[in-house]
């Protein structure tokens, strides 16, 4: 059935790789019960240099489960320190991604090994932020002495460990806080041999780019290459391996898209079967390559294993929408019935699901491509990624690739690799073998993935260029996406006016403090009276009520927020101002619904027509952008939103999210302005000047960008 037995095979080439070389030994690491102890054992066998690149890390994660500290160090920090203690010539270089704040509530803020009491002079830790804004350092590997390496989708962090059974009731599947989490499936390669020198060179180059420090290659010894024999079986000796990367264009770094090139070539050359396991499936180039093969009359089968859905709400209404659009295109192209799309199912797990995190593509048992790269746009061109590919250049290699694919299918189907091989031989294809072995409702099975795309959500979600970019986008392109050309003039004027307003506040404050005007107007007495109002019984509620009434009557939002910051301080002021803005927004929305579009149109005419069409176009994202950069007065936006076709849910979510940044910024500014007036010092004045400079820079910068875009639009 497989191309292993075909005489006229297409030999894999080196095209699309950074380097190719030989691995003395190669093993496939399946799931965390093997990867975590393999990682710890390889570190323990290091002698000179260990380099760890990762996307996430948690110093508290247990590397051995159950944790028996009297037998071996369990937690990552202990594993690192134990390796350094036992090997006095060893230095460990640890380079996690300097993560974006959106992940702050999911991650350990200051790992134990970075704290003074647990630091070690030979443990070098640095956080990697050398990438374009919005991108990430996503390469995941451990390289030991340029002689052994682990490369795949795993990070030494929480929520990654699981047994291969992925049982619903697994008691050891708990995070460092003791909380259970859903089953997790991932993969990696373990390799030794000459290819590890290339991997070591790659990791040292990454370290130098992130830190500026040059690392020399480790000294070579006759000590055996590290291999975690208890947890990783050798599936192939003397394997030909290719290294493929994704690197974004960044400063002096040129763009590299080797992974995309290699995967498209693999898809284009496959004859019988393309097997994919991946966390994400949104790459338009990978999708187009698969569509072209599905449209062929005698092309290969395409088997996709994907998560049922993403874990968080945000990813479900963004990345899952992009995935659904791509899958609809694949199904439309599947006129010959060769497409299968599944998610792994486990008895008793619903409504939870297996978090399928692997990044794997196999073509015809001629190549298995595995690493950190998802089949997403950003993994093909925006994030830093690394994949290894085992090439089927001889019969033993092709047999090993087939064995790895069958091992994975056996796990998902709750059977054995030999049963998968027998079913393929009997039924003539991988898809037919899955059909024969699949037992829905048993302990393990592959459930067909049903995609239902809500048209309303589909309408609101922008294309992949915003959510899943394949390159960094200049600010002017983002402006083009969210601000219509005819609206740029008003927004530009508002941005410039905002910058002037902030500057004016500071000038007035300086005059009150440092000129005779201050003595005449006695701002201190005024502030004391304002404090009396704030501290009076019911003063907080009185301010909230007055703020809502004023906003409903058309008072601009900016002075209300500034007043809240001056009266109540940064955080209490934020709470009150935010509460008043949200209450007013919802009230205005309901009033707009009651009045209806016709009544509002008679009151304000065409201007509200344009705003109504803008609001209705993309729901949540449009409301969010209008809250950040208002095109119309606050009260007007609320009324028009209620009278337009926008859903209440979309208006609420867009308002809740979009009102936060500006409200936080203005209340912090107001609080700092008051502090500087009351207690002028180099520190308070310096902070105020810094905040003011940032605000003015944002206002004038946005104004300038929009002016340039207007000029460019006029020239074209």
Rosetta blueprint (number, residue, H / E / L):
1 X L
2 X L
3 X H
4 X H
5 X H
6 X L
7 X L
8 X L
9 X L
10 X L
11 X L
12 X L
13 X L
14 X L
15 X L
16 X L
17 X L
18 X L
19 X E
20 X E
21 X E
22 X E
23 X E
24 X E
25 X E
26 X E
27 X E
28 X E
29 X E
30 X E
31 X L
32 X H
33 X H
34 X H
35 X H
36 X H
37 X H
38 X H
39 X H
40 X H
41 X H
42 X H
43 X H
44 X H
45 X L
46 X L
47 X L
48 X L
49 X E
50 X E
51 X E
52 X E
53 X E
54 X E
55 X L
56 X L
57 X L
58 X L
59 X L
60 X L
61 X L
62 X E
63 X L
64 X L
65 X L
66 X L
67 X L
68 X L
69 X L
70 X L
71 X L
72 X L
73 X L
74 X L
75 X E
76 X H
77 X H
78 X H
79 X H
80 X H
81 X H
82 X H
83 X H
84 X H
85 X H
86 X H
87 X L
88 X L
89 X L
90 X L
91 X E
92 X E
93 X E
94 X E
95 X E
96 X E
97 X E
98 X L
99 X L
100 X L
101 X H
102 X H
103 X H
104 X H
105 X H
106 X H
107 X L
108 X L
109 X L
110 X L
111 X L
112 X H
113 X H
114 X H
115 X L
116 X H
117 X H
118 X H
119 X L
120 X L
121 X L
122 X L
123 X E
124 X E
125 X E
126 X E
127 X E
128 X E
129 X L
130 X L
131 X L
132 X L
133 X L
134 X L
135 X L
136 X L
137 X E
138 X L
139 X L
140 X L
141 X E
142 X E
143 X E
144 X E
145 X L
146 X L
147 X L
148 X E
149 X E
150 X E
151 X E
152 X E
153 X L
154 X L
155 X L
156 X L
157 X L
158 X L
159 X L
160 X L
161 X L
162 X L
163 X L
164 X L
165 X L
166 X L
167 X L
168 X L
169 X L
170 X L
171 X L
172 X L
173 X L
174 X E
175 X L
176 X L
177 X L
178 X L
179 X L
180 X E
181 X L
182 X L
183 X L
184 X E
185 X E
186 X L
187 X E
188 X E
189 X E
190 X E
191 X E
192 X E
193 X L
194 X L
195 X H
196 X H
197 X H
198 X H
199 X H
200 X H
201 X H
202 X H
203 X H
204 X H
205 X H
206 X H
207 X H
208 X H
209 X H
210 X H
211 X H
212 X L
213 X L
214 X L
215 X L
216 X L
217 X L
218 X L
219 X L
220 X L
221 X L
222 X L
223 X L
224 X L
225 X L
226 X L
227 X L
228 X L
229 X L
230 X L
231 X L
232 X L
233 X L
234 X L
235 X L
236 X E
237 X E
238 X E
239 X E
240 X E
241 X E
242 X E
243 X E
244 X E
245 X E
246 X E
247 X E
248 X L
249 X L
250 X E
251 X L
252 X L
253 X E
254 X L
255 X L
256 X E
257 X E
258 X H
259 X H
260 X H
261 X H
262 X H
263 X H
264 X H
265 X H
266 X H
267 X H
268 X H
269 X H
270 X L
271 X L
272 X L
273 X E
274 X E
275 X E
276 X E
277 X E
278 X E
279 X L
280 X L
281 X E
282 X L
283 X L
284 X H
285 X H
286 X H
287 X H
288 X H
289 X H
290 X H
291 X H
292 X H
293 X H
294 X H
295 X H
296 X L
297 X L
298 X L
299 X L
300 X L
301 X E
302 X E
303 X E
304 X E
305 X E
306 X L
307 X L
308 X L
309 X L
310 X L
311 X L
312 X L
313 X H
314 X H
315 X H
316 X H
317 X L
318 X L
319 X H
320 X H
321 X H
322 X H
323 X H
324 X H
325 X H
326 X H
327 X H
328 X H
329 X H
330 X H
331 X H
332 X H
333 X H
334 X L
335 X L
336 X L
337 X L
338 X L
339 X E
340 X E
341 X E
342 X E
343 X E
344 X E
345 X E
346 X E
347 X L
348 X L
349 X L
350 X L
351 X L
352 X L
353 X L
354 X L
355 X E
356 X E
357 X L
358 X L
359 X E
360 X E
361 X E
362 X E
363 X E
364 X L
365 X L
366 X L
367 X E
368 X E
369 X E
370 X E
371 X E
372 X L
373 X L
374 X L
375 X E
376 X L
377 X H
378 X H
379 X H
380 X H
381 X H
382 X L
383 X L
384 X E
385 X E
386 X E
387 X E
388 X E
389 X E
390 X E
391 X E
392 X L
393 X L
394 X L
395 X H
396 X H
397 X H
398 X H
399 X H
400 X H
401 X H
402 X H
403 X H
404 X H
405 X H
406 X H
407 X H
408 X H
409 X H
410 X H
411 X H
412 X H
413 X H
414 X L
415 X L
416 X L
417 X H
418 X H
419 X H
420 X H
421 X H
422 X H
423 X H
424 X H
425 X H
426 X H
427 X H
428 X L
429 X L
430 X H
431 X H
432 X H
433 X H
434 X H
435 X H
436 X H
437 X H
438 X L
439 X L
440 X L
441 X L
442 X L
443 X L
444 X E
445 X E
446 X E
447 X E
448 X E
449 X L
450 X L
451 X L
452 X L
453 X L
454 X L
455 X H
456 X H
457 X H
458 X H
459 X H
460 X H
461 X L
462 X L
463 X L
464 X H
465 X H
466 X H
467 X H
468 X L
469 X L
470 X L
471 X L
472 X L
473 X L
474 X L
475 X H
476 X H
477 X H
478 X H
479 X H
480 X H
481 X H
482 X H
483 X L
484 X L
485 X H
486 X H
487 X H
488 X H
489 X H
490 X H
491 X H
492 X H
493 X H
494 X H
495 X H
496 X H
497 X H
498 X H
499 X H
500 X H
501 X H
502 X H
503 X H
504 X H
505 X H
506 X H
507 X H
508 X H
509 X H
510 X H
511 X H
512 X H
513 X H
514 X H
515 X L
516 X H
517 X H
518 X H
519 X H
520 X H
521 X H
522 X L
523 X H
524 X H
525 X H
526 X H
527 X H
528 X H
529 X H
530 X H
531 X H
532 X H
533 X H
534 X H
535 X H
536 X L
537 X L
538 X L
539 X H
540 X H
541 X H
542 X H
543 X H
544 X H
545 X H
546 X H
547 X H
548 X H
549 X H
550 X H
551 X H
552 X H
553 X L
554 X L
555 X L
556 X L
557 X H
558 X H
559 X H
560 X H
561 X H
562 X H
563 X H
564 X H
565 X H
566 X H
567 X H
568 X H
569 X L
570 X H
571 X H
572 X H
573 X H
574 X H
575 X H
576 X H
577 X H
578 X H
579 X H
580 X H
581 X H
582 X H
583 X H
584 X H
585 X H
586 X H
587 X H
588 X H
589 X H
590 X H
591 X H
592 X H
593 X H
594 X H
595 X H
596 X H
597 X H
598 X H
599 X H
600 X H
601 X H
602 X H
603 X H
604 X H
605 X L
606 X H
607 X H
608 X H
609 X H
610 X H
611 X H
612 X H
613 X H
614 X H
615 X H
616 X H
617 X H
618 X H
619 X L
620 X H
621 X H
622 X H
623 X H
624 X H
625 X H
626 X H
627 X H
628 X H
629 X L
630 X L
631 X L
632 X L
633 X L
634 X H
635 X H
636 X H
637 X H
638 X H
639 X H
640 X H
641 X H
642 X H
643 X H
644 X L
645 X L
646 X L
647 X L
648 X H
649 X H
650 X H
651 X H
652 X H
653 X H
654 X H
655 X H
656 X H
657 X H
658 X H
659 X H
660 X H
661 X H
662 X H
663 X H
664 X H
665 X H
666 X H
667 X H
668 X H
669 X H
670 X H
671 X H
672 X H
673 X H
674 X H
675 X H
676 X H
677 X H
678 X H
679 X L
680 X L
681 X L
682 X H
683 X H
684 X H
685 X H
686 X H
687 X H
688 X H
689 X H
690 X H
691 X H
692 X H
693 X H
694 X H
695 X H
696 X H
697 X H
698 X H
699 X H
700 X H
701 X H
702 X H
703 X H
704 X H
705 X H
706 X H
707 X H
708 X H
709 X H
710 X H
711 X H
712 X H
713 X H
714 X H
715 X H
716 X L
